[in-house]
Amino acid sequence: MSVRVSMKVNGKPVSADIEERTLLVSFIRENLRLTGTHVGCDTAQCGACTVHLNGKAIKSCSIVAMQAEGADILTIEAVAHPDGTLHPMQAAFKENHGLQCGFCTPGMVMNALDFAKSHPNPSEQEVRESLEGNLCRCTGYHNIVKSIMAGARAMAAAK
Amino acid sequence: MTTSLIGARVPRKEDYRFLTGAGQYTDDVALAGQTYAAFVRSPHAHANIRRVSTDKAKRAPGVIAVYTGADLAAAKVGGLPCGWLITDVKGQPMKEPPYPVLAQGKVRHVGERVAVVVAQSAAQARDAAELVEVDYQPLPAVASAAKARSSGAIHEIAPDNVCYVWALGDKNAVDAAFAKAAHVTKLDFVNNRLVPNAIEPRAVNAVYSRADDSTTLYVASQNPHVERLLMTAFVLGLPENKVRVVAPDVGGGFGSKIYLYAEDVACTWAARQLARPVKWTADRSEAFLSDAHGRDHLTVAELALDKDGKFLAMRVRTTANLGAYLSTFASCIPTILYATLLAGQYTTPVIYCEVTAVFTNTTPVDAYRGAGRPEATYVVERLVETAAREMKVEPAELRRKNFIRQFPYQTPVALCYDTGNYEATLEAAMKIADVAGFKDRREQSLRRGKLRGLGYACYIEACGIAPSNVAGSLGARAGLYEAGEVRVHPTGTVTVFTGSHAHGQGHETTFAQVVADRLGLGMEQVDIVHGDTSKILFGMGTYGSRSIAVGGTAIVKALDKVVAKGKKIAAHLLEASEGDIEYDKGIFKVAGRTTIHWTSSSPG
């Protein structure tokens, strides 16, 4: 059965006729061709598919697109400034070598952005706990933790 | 003197695209007329296939085709080859059973491919795969390497499930040394099997072009040229020049994306049958079942020492679980890349290692992170540490007593070490770890009800897996060289083509540092291209810590040629003799006189 969904993605209204069972991540990747959001496990373990739904980080592989009807979605493609300048959190990942193969990175950044809103100056322990739902196989997390601590502080300072 | 860019801390060139969602991984590639594949996989570890019925699946919505092993056999699609020949203790070649792309009458591990469904959407392909009916007759299965020899045959060619018994070292000399040892330390090891689990699942997207009878394959691979060579020459019988393999951004490999996989072949073959692009992306469960696994050794190891703690001999017997089939490099991991590292950093005069490699009803095992070498280091260092504790000698002291101090040093296990300073590295590590303060820290921990331990591991690694003549003499069925090409554009910017492949290593930055440093350019003026057989002459890819050692060397050799040519041009422009031209970081000069920048000598 086909169903019509409409939502706002990265500030732009979008709508499409899709199968009811279409996952939000499939809608984002296949229909909108925003391929920065990744699928690593399809079971809500790895967090590579993390996007913001109405400002909150969620795993887009674990809800169907219909559940996001009318929602405001933000993906990694719209995080940097429109002129291409990296967001302070993205810049912190770059500065602290918080990524290697880059596959988990968009999900890490999207999760960190949400976390930093409520943690302007997080401790290492808080950051490590915030990464509970995001897996990385390259870095060993250490530099991701450093990146998020620096990024959160930079975001707070920019306010 | 300008500061060297090599080794300098610089931001990575590849980070911007990864941080902004602009990376291009295989599953991100969508082609016109795209179709999707789903595989029907065995739920049994070992079973005969009585019948495969695809009728219902073929009638399911969106289904374009369903193929089984019978279709591939009729099309004479070959099995997956093994890239390394191991010769056993009797001088016989290892047992190489057929490794079918889709099962031929029998399945030998859970997750083995029985059929492939191609449909208009990924969801339709998966739905239809569930409609393929397979009548299995389960057979007794064996998963444990320890029980493999006493279990029923998995392959006709290997009635005792032994692929090979291989040995390295002088057994008689080792036995003699053990006979006069003052102390023997003996340990049993289980080096457990593991699943590599790169965060990007394996993926492939194959497309056939009727326009020029060519096939292009996007694939999450660590070595696109090797993938192409194996697939064209050994499996599909296609002309190598008519197949292009692109390994774009790859989300981690850890060894598991070195190999030619059956899914890659099946999608490529299907794309040619259908003249439509066929894409398959593993889900995480499929990754667990079908990515080549790592390790899985059972080992009994012994170290013989004299009364003063000098190592006299080492004896190692390992049973290596290869899984149900021989994966691309499976045979060399528990042998060539394992036993040759057993000397570690020590002067153990004689070493004997015997490896029995067995088939079991499990997912094939191949190289994973370090591949054989960490297994060897674990054996050596556990033995040494345990020996020190048994003989009540300080573990660091026992190591010092046995360190190799004269170089070059020929080990009894084939390798010759050209240089090393093990004392210095141990000392540095002990300083960083504050070994002197450990006693206090342990007492503090005890007072808090906690236990604190201290252990040592002195490690040597064989990086690079080269040169070709050595690899060939040890059974490699291909050379292990690397290709590098430096192309200088008329404006002086440079594109470098490398046969190495990055899947997290950061080659676009590291290689650019090497090139920019040598040519006196900014890193932004140097582009590194990798991962596409249509752009790069050839390549053996990235594994075994070989990128900078072998791939980087190829680039430096190419730079030498560019500089040599630049000297000719500079000599002409400066009206000097070529032999008088000196070159340093982008500047050509006649000794003590005129200088000319590198960009002026470029062909513009």
Interface residues (C-beta under 8 A of the other chain):
Chain A: E19 R21 R29 E30 R33 L34 T35 G36 T37 H38 V39 G40 C41 D42 T43 Q45 C46 A48 T75 I76 E77 V79 A80 L86 Q90 F93 K94 E95 H97 L99 Q100 C101 G102 F103 C104 T105 P106 V109 L135 C136 R137 C138
Chain B: P11 R12 E14 D15 Y16 R17 F18 L19 T20 G21 A22 G23 Q24 Y25 D27 D28 A30 S121 A123 N197 A198 I199 E200 P201 D249 V250 G251 G252 F254 T281 D283 R284 H503 G504 Q505 G506
